[in-house]
Amino acid sequence: SDAVVSESTDNDSYYGLDPAYALQMKLYDRKGGLLDHVFIGNAGNPFDYIRRQGSTSIYQTRTKVANVFIPDAPVWRDISVLNIPESQILRIAVGYRKNSYTLTAELPRWRYTDSRENFVIPVENTAIVRVLNVLNNLNTMQFYDGDNSAYLPLFADPECTVEVFLRHRIMRKLSFARLNDTEFILMLDDDPKVLYGVIFDSINRFTRSAEIFKMLYG
């Protein structure tokens, strides 16, 4: 911006540039040298205000800047938890409280097998599509980092486990535990360092009866 609105640091508070409250952004080069240090004020106006460290000039920005730098770690994290394309999956073994079953790739179709049933799933069935979609695009905005020891007892008797067997002898394991009446936590590959909050729909896709997988359009 070239719109200078003030040439005095006496107006810092008015423009939201008080160092104790302003957004401060520092830019460094590859060697750690400071390239720039700016203060960005969001005083509730349609535009933000910016001043460089050591300068008295306050500029009005043409766009909102401060709102972009939200200081919440989950906003900056990759929300993708799992991304397994169907072409890499050989079979999926699911166990939950009411049943256990296996989905085996016989592309372009899939076969459902449990202790009582063994059938080829119709191509039009949406239940298998929903299973494959969640494995290919499982996202979250809720992460449990650090000391997760308090949550580990929940996984001693999980609500559902899913083992995904891939090509090249790779296996991914999903364990879903109930946190409360409405929230579930996911552990990947028995690794408790990072757990993921998931919605009920994510686990519900795996806990479906055989009859649902038989249906056209499901």
C-alpha positions as CSV (number, residue, x, y, z in Angstrom):
1,S,0.0,0.0,0.0
2,D,1.1,3.6,-0.6
3,A,-1.6,5.1,1.6
4,V,0.2,6.6,4.6
5,V,-2.4,7.4,7.3
6,S,-0.1,8.5,10.1
7,E,3.6,9.4,10.6
8,S,3.5,9.0,14.4
9,T,3.8,6.0,16.8
10,D,1.5,7.9,19.1
11,N,-1.4,6.5,17.0
12,D,-0.4,2.9,17.4
13,S,-3.2,2.1,19.8
14,Y,-5.8,3.8,17.6
15,Y,-4.8,1.7,14.6
16,G,-4.4,-1.5,16.5
17,L,-0.6,-1.4,16.3
18,D,0.2,-1.5,20.0
19,P,3.0,-4.1,20.1
20,A,1.3,-5.9,22.9
21,Y,-1.8,-6.6,20.7
22,A,-0.8,-6.3,17.1
23,L,0.0,-9.2,14.8
24,Q,3.8,-9.2,14.4
25,M,5.3,-10.9,11.3
26,K,9.0,-11.5,10.8
27,L,10.5,-12.7,7.6
28,Y,13.9,-14.5,7.6
29,D,16.3,-15.6,4.9
30,R,17.7,-19.1,4.6
31,K,20.6,-18.2,7.0
32,G,18.3,-16.9,9.7
33,G,18.9,-13.3,8.9
34,L,15.9,-11.0,9.6
35,L,14.6,-9.6,6.3
36,D,11.6,-7.7,7.6
37,H,9.6,-7.1,10.7
38,V,6.1,-5.6,10.5
39,F,3.2,-4.9,12.8
40,I,-0.3,-5.5,11.5
41,G,-3.3,-4.0,13.3
42,N,-6.9,-5.1,13.0
43,A,-8.9,-2.4,14.7
44,G,-12.3,-3.6,13.5
45,N,-12.1,-1.5,10.3
46,P,-12.7,-2.7,6.7
47,F,-8.9,-2.6,6.2
48,D,-5.9,-3.4,8.3
49,Y,-3.0,-1.1,9.2
50,I,0.7,-1.9,8.9
51,R,3.9,-0.4,10.2
52,R,7.5,-1.7,9.9
53,Q,9.7,-2.0,12.9
54,G,11.8,1.2,13.3
55,S,9.5,3.2,11.1
56,T,6.9,5.8,12.1
57,S,4.8,5.5,8.9
58,I,1.5,3.7,9.2
59,Y,0.0,2.4,6.0
60,Q,-3.6,1.3,5.3
61,T,-3.7,-2.1,3.6
62,R,-6.0,-2.8,0.6
63,T,-7.0,-6.2,1.9
64,K,-7.6,-7.8,5.3
65,V,-4.4,-9.4,6.4
66,A,-4.6,-10.1,10.2
67,N,-7.4,-12.6,9.8
68,V,-5.3,-14.8,7.6
69,F,-2.8,-15.6,10.4
70,I,-5.1,-17.4,12.8
71,P,-3.0,-18.5,15.8
72,D,-4.6,-22.0,16.1
73,A,-2.4,-24.9,15.3
74,P,-5.1,-27.2,13.8
75,V,-5.8,-24.5,11.2
76,W,-2.3,-24.9,9.9
77,R,-2.1,-28.6,9.9
78,D,-2.8,-31.0,7.0
79,I,-6.3,-32.1,7.6
80,S,-5.8,-35.3,5.5
81,V,-5.5,-38.4,7.8
82,L,-5.7,-41.1,5.2
83,N,-5.6,-41.2,1.4
84,I,-5.7,-44.8,0.0
85,P,-6.8,-45.1,-3.6
86,E,-9.0,-48.1,-4.4
87,S,-6.5,-49.4,-6.9
88,Q,-4.1,-50.1,-4.1
89,I,-6.4,-52.1,-1.9
90,L,-6.5,-55.9,-2.0
91,R,-8.9,-56.5,0.9
92,I,-10.5,-54.8,3.9
93,A,-11.0,-56.7,7.2
94,V,-13.6,-55.1,9.5
95,G,-14.4,-56.1,13.1
96,Y,-17.1,-54.4,15.2
97,R,-19.3,-55.4,18.1
98,K,-22.0,-57.1,16.1
99,N,-20.0,-58.8,13.4
100,S,-16.8,-59.1,11.4
101,Y,-16.5,-59.3,7.7
102,T,-14.0,-59.0,4.8
103,L,-14.3,-57.0,1.6
104,T,-12.1,-58.5,-1.2
105,A,-11.2,-56.7,-4.4
106,E,-12.4,-58.6,-7.5
107,L,-12.3,-55.5,-9.6
108,P,-14.4,-54.0,-11.0
109,R,-16.5,-55.5,-8.2
110,W,-16.0,-56.4,-4.5
111,R,-16.8,-59.5,-2.6
112,Y,-18.4,-59.5,0.9
113,T,-17.6,-62.4,3.2
114,D,-18.5,-63.2,6.9
115,S,-19.3,-66.3,8.9
116,R,-22.7,-66.6,7.2
117,E,-22.6,-64.7,3.9
118,N,-20.4,-64.8,0.8
119,F,-21.5,-62.7,-2.2
120,V,-20.4,-60.3,-4.9
121,I,-21.4,-56.7,-4.1
122,P,-23.5,-55.1,-6.9
123,V,-21.6,-52.4,-8.8
124,E,-24.4,-50.0,-8.0
125,N,-24.1,-50.5,-4.3
126,T,-23.4,-47.3,-2.4
127,A,-22.3,-48.9,0.9
128,I,-19.0,-50.1,-0.7
129,V,-18.5,-46.7,-2.4
130,R,-18.8,-45.0,1.0
131,V,-16.2,-47.3,2.5
132,L,-13.8,-46.7,-0.3
133,N,-14.4,-43.0,-0.2
134,V,-13.6,-42.6,3.5
135,L,-10.4,-44.6,3.0
136,N,-9.4,-42.4,0.1
137,N,-10.4,-39.1,1.8
138,L,-10.4,-39.2,5.6
139,N,-10.0,-35.7,7.0
140,T,-10.1,-34.2,10.5
141,M,-9.6,-30.8,12.1
142,Q,-9.2,-32.3,15.6
143,F,-5.8,-33.7,16.7
144,Y,-4.8,-35.2,20.0
145,D,-1.0,-34.7,20.4
146,G,1.5,-35.3,23.2
147,D,0.6,-37.5,26.1
148,N,-2.3,-39.6,25.0
149,S,-2.0,-42.1,27.8
150,A,-5.5,-41.1,29.2
151,Y,-7.1,-42.3,25.9
152,L,-5.3,-45.6,25.5
153,P,-7.7,-47.6,27.7
154,L,-10.5,-46.7,25.2
155,F,-8.6,-48.7,22.6
156,A,-8.5,-51.9,24.7
157,D,-12.0,-52.6,23.5
158,P,-12.5,-50.4,20.4
159,E,-15.8,-49.8,18.7
160,C,-14.4,-50.9,15.4
161,T,-11.2,-52.0,13.8
162,V,-10.4,-51.9,10.1
163,E,-7.4,-53.5,8.5
164,V,-6.6,-52.4,5.0
165,F,-4.3,-54.8,3.1
166,L,-2.5,-53.1,0.2
167,R,-0.2,-54.1,-2.5
168,H,3.5,-54.7,-1.7
169,R,2.5,-56.3,1.6
170,I,1.5,-53.1,3.3
171,M,-1.2,-53.0,5.9
172,R,-2.9,-50.0,7.4
173,K,-4.9,-50.3,10.6
174,L,-7.7,-48.0,11.8
175,S,-9.0,-48.4,15.4
176,F,-12.1,-46.4,16.4
177,A,-12.8,-45.8,20.1
178,R,-15.8,-44.0,21.6
179,L,-14.9,-40.8,23.5
180,N,-18.5,-40.0,24.5
181,D,-22.0,-40.3,23.2
182,T,-21.2,-38.3,20.1
183,E,-17.4,-38.3,19.6
184,F,-15.0,-40.9,18.4
185,I,-11.2,-41.1,18.3
186,L,-9.2,-42.8,15.6
187,M,-5.8,-44.4,16.1
188,L,-3.8,-45.2,13.0
189,D,-1.4,-48.2,12.8
190,D,-1.5,-48.7,16.6
191,D,0.5,-45.5,17.0
192,P,-0.8,-43.4,20.0
193,K,1.5,-40.4,19.4
194,V,-1.2,-38.6,17.4
195,L,-4.9,-39.5,17.6
196,Y,-7.6,-38.0,15.4
197,G,-11.1,-36.9,16.2
198,V,-13.7,-38.3,13.8
199,I,-17.4,-38.0,13.3
200,F,-19.9,-40.8,13.7
201,D,-20.3,-41.1,9.9
202,S,-16.7,-42.2,9.5
203,I,-17.2,-45.3,11.7
204,N,-20.8,-45.9,10.6
205,R,-19.6,-46.6,7.1
206,F,-17.8,-49.8,8.3
207,T,-20.5,-51.0,10.8
208,R,-23.1,-51.9,8.2
209,S,-24.9,-55.2,7.9
210,A,-24.5,-57.7,5.0
211,E,-28.0,-56.8,3.8
212,I,-26.8,-53.2,3.1
213,F,-24.0,-54.4,0.9
214,K,-26.5,-56.6,-1.1
215,M,-28.7,-53.7,-2.0
216,L,-28.8,-51.9,-5.3
217,Y,-27.8,-48.3,-4.5
218,G,-27.7,-49.3,-0.8
